[in-house]
Amino acid sequence: MGSDKEQVEVSYDVSNEFFRLWLDERMNYTCAVFESEEQTLEAAQLNKLSILSDFARVRPDGKVLDIGCGWGACLEYVSTARAAERAVGVTLSSSQAEEVNARELPGVECVEHDFMTWETDEKFDSLISICMLDHLCSPEQARQGKAVDIYRAYFKKCWELSNPGAHFGLQTILRNKVPRNRKDLADVYFCTHVIFPGGLNPRLEDIIQAVNPYWEVVTVKQRRRDYQRTTAEWLARMRGHETTIRDKWGDQVFDDYDRYLSTCVRAFDQFYSSLAQYELKRLD
Ligand SMILES: C[S@@+](CC[C@H](N)C(=O)[O-])C[C@H]1O[C@@H](n2cnc3c(N)ncnc32)[C@H](O)[C@@H]1O
């Protein structure tokens, strides 16, 4: 078991208002893709959604499944900018599901459930999953050598929920080099165990192994510098609201998120972490 419901709520249920202060206006809580030095975070997040929608071949009459949908940025994008007929999101977080469903977007439904045990008769033409896989395997399971089997069960479930000919736009954080100094090691451990308990960023080679025999890897894009820039932007925006955050949510919340976001900026710079986007095609 990776992050369970209680652990996911540690990561995402501090308060919707807290995250709204420092994420982009659509509340994407994942790496944006910057087209230029001048591009804003807001535009770069739309760019990311466009890339993944292209990878997933989202089309106007199509049905889209967003696995780990967060606060619904991608659901909103596919239903408005891409006019998808139906878009279903799954999240383990109650506050995210409430937020998405309250918006009453046309054709959009958000289900609060563990994706791995969720059952539905619907099948989807396009799948998108943005940094949900990072919650699936715990550090302990990875040490026991179970990571590839856990990811393969996820790709099998995705296959079972898709229609023949389906495409899948996947994004995951990656775990690369282990830090060689005590401070970085302690900070990376803090992010894994305190901010995102129960989960562990996957290794690229584990994902490439686990997609078989369900999905063909068509494209892989590496976006390490984009995530460094995204987390640097989040950190600057959060620090801009330091007084409000300390007053409303307490010193511990501000200090923990300051440590976590500063660590992310360093981790992407030092190649401890990276980010990849994958275009996958269903094997029929
Ligand atoms: C880092 S957030 C990304 C959210 C969104 N995709 C985005 O780009 O902003 C990870 C998401 O995965 C969801 N998640 C984690 N484990 C899950 C599970 N087993 N089943 C369903 N959702 C899960 C969390 O609730 C959260 O919405």
The ligand as an SDF file (V2000), in Angstrom:
LIG
                    3D

 27 29  0  0  0  0  0  0  0  0999 V2000
    0.3530   15.7560   -6.5770 C   0  0  0  0  0  0  0  0  0  0  0  0
   -1.3730   15.6290   -6.6060 S   0  0  0  0  0  0  0  0  0  0  0  0
   -1.6540   16.0200   -8.2980 C   0  0  0  0  0  0  0  0  0  0  0  0
   -3.0270   16.5270   -8.5530 C   0  0  0  0  0  0  0  0  0  0  0  0
   -3.3380   16.9280   -9.9890 C   0  0  0  0  0  0  0  0  0  0  0  0
   -3.1690   15.8270  -10.8970 N   0  0  0  0  0  0  0  0  0  0  0  0
   -2.5250   18.1310  -10.4190 C   0  0  0  0  0  0  0  0  0  0  0  0
   -1.8420   18.0540  -11.4620 O   0  0  0  0  0  0  0  0  0  0  0  0
   -2.5790   19.1610   -9.7600 O   0  0  0  0  0  0  0  0  0  0  0  0
   -1.6850   13.8650   -6.5180 C   0  0  0  0  0  0  0  0  0  0  0  0
   -3.1570   13.4650   -6.6010 C   0  0  0  0  0  0  0  0  0  0  0  0
   -3.2540   12.0300   -6.5820 O   0  0  0  0  0  0  0  0  0  0  0  0
   -4.3360   11.6650   -5.7370 C   0  0  0  0  0  0  0  0  0  0  0  0
   -4.1280   10.2840   -5.2890 N   0  0  0  0  0  0  0  0  0  0  0  0
   -3.0800    9.7590   -4.6350 C   0  0  0  0  0  0  0  0  0  0  0  0
   -3.2610    8.4380   -4.4190 N   0  0  0  0  0  0  0  0  0  0  0  0
   -4.4560    8.1290   -4.9680 C   0  0  0  0  0  0  0  0  0  0  0  0
   -5.2140    6.9300   -5.0790 C   0  0  0  0  0  0  0  0  0  0  0  0
   -4.7520    5.7720   -4.6080 N   0  0  0  0  0  0  0  0  0  0  0  0
   -6.4070    6.9760   -5.6950 N   0  0  0  0  0  0  0  0  0  0  0  0
   -6.8960    8.1450   -6.1920 C   0  0  0  0  0  0  0  0  0  0  0  0
   -6.2190    9.3100   -6.1220 N   0  0  0  0  0  0  0  0  0  0  0  0
   -5.0250    9.3080   -5.5200 C   0  0  0  0  0  0  0  0  0  0  0  0
   -4.3270   12.6970   -4.6340 C   0  0  0  0  0  0  0  0  0  0  0  0
   -5.5660   12.7170   -3.9570 O   0  0  0  0  0  0  0  0  0  0  0  0
   -4.0490   13.9500   -5.4590 C   0  0  0  0  0  0  0  0  0  0  0  0
   -5.2420   14.4260   -6.0130 O   0  0  0  0  0  0  0  0  0  0  0  0
  1  2  1  0
  2  3  1  0
  2 10  1  0
  3  4  1  0
  4  5  1  0
  5  6  1  0
  5  7  1  0
  7  8  2  0
  7  9  1  0
 10 11  1  0
 11 12  1  0
 11 26  1  0
 12 13  1  0
 13 14  1  0
 13 24  1  0
 14 15  1  0
 14 23  1  0
 15 16  2  0
 16 17  1  0
 17 18  1  0
 17 23  2  0
 18 19  1  0
 18 20  2  0
 20 21  1  0
 21 22  2  0
 22 23  1  0
 24 25  1  0
 24 26  1  0
 26 27  1  0
M  CHG  2   2   1   9  -1
M  END
$$$$
